[in-house]
Amino acid sequence: MDVSTTAGGVEMLKRDIPPAHFIFMIRSFSLLSETGNEKHESGVFQACDKKWRLCVYPKGKKKQQADNGDNGDGHISLYLQIVDTHNFSPGWEVYAKFSLFVYDHVQDKYLTVKDAGGKVRRFHYMKTEWGFDQLLPLSIFNDPSNGYLVDDTCAFGAEIVVVSNATKRECLSLVKDPKKNTYTWRISNFASKKTQQFIYSDEFTIEGSTWKLKVFPRGDSSAKGKYLSFFLESADSSNLTVNDRKLYAKYKLRICNQLDQREDQEKEATCFFGGSPAVTRWGYYYFMLLNQLESAAKGFLLNDTLILEVEFMFLTKFSEF
């Protein structure tokens, strides 16, 4: 099997085995020029769980379009295009090695054209086609004695190996004053909940992270019987622990004054949640004296309802890209 490599780093050889994934036959090839289209596309085929098509440029791909800046004039150009990418995640990338083929009718072989050295090409939303602008000179391709165009019929093919892209990509950003940065928790029938050691709010999500508020109505630990204890707790703590990830938050915990909001009781906190050993909650054991909280004149507990809030000022956001 003779192998030749061009100056442009393209490896060419002939083999008996047909392409594994797709063959694209064109009859009446000479009539393609009459359509006025410089590019002719095959139907869609599937390989390596992706969808593709072949793109043939019968008179060559123009210089400004060509991959290596060469002019495809005087040559036939052949490209592989990835398609049906609208369901891919934002910032998608597909890495692939591929071979393109031209059938030789005379020798009953397939001219195999590929990047030398097994080069991997990166398909992405701004670059969906890769191929060879100078696949074959038209003088060679059009000569029936060479076997590529016989009875005005030719056939092209493709064989693709998608390289597993196992790289996990993660972006960390610090969000200041995130949107919808305040969560309000109304606790009705608060008197009936004083017998419970602690109570939780519903879970809520801010910038992709899930949280809940935790309150000890009669205080926790050394604050028991004297103070209300108030904490912010990460509902993603198990995921943070698995990934050994730390989630920074700067926030205010607040008990709302229902008579005068200027008298709200609030305390600021900063914490790195997660890590190892994991920090799952952060707040205050001695948040507010019970005798102040339970005084109707103070305005914090009205109609047996307590209103608590958390307001985020800064928050770490993790996202994939």
PyMOL commands that set and color helices and strands:
alter all, ss='L'
color gray80, all
select helices_A, chain A and resi 29-35+116-118+138-141+144-146+190-193+221-223+237-242+261-263+290-293+296-298
alter helices_A, ss='H'
color red, helices_A
select strands_A, chain A and resi 3-5+10-15+22-26+40-41+45-47+50-57+75-83+93-104+109-115+121-124+129-137+154-163+171-176+182-187+199-200+204-206+209-216+227-234+246-255+265-274+281-289+301-302+305-319
alter strands_A, ss='S'
color yellow, strands_A
deselect
rebuild
show_as cartoon
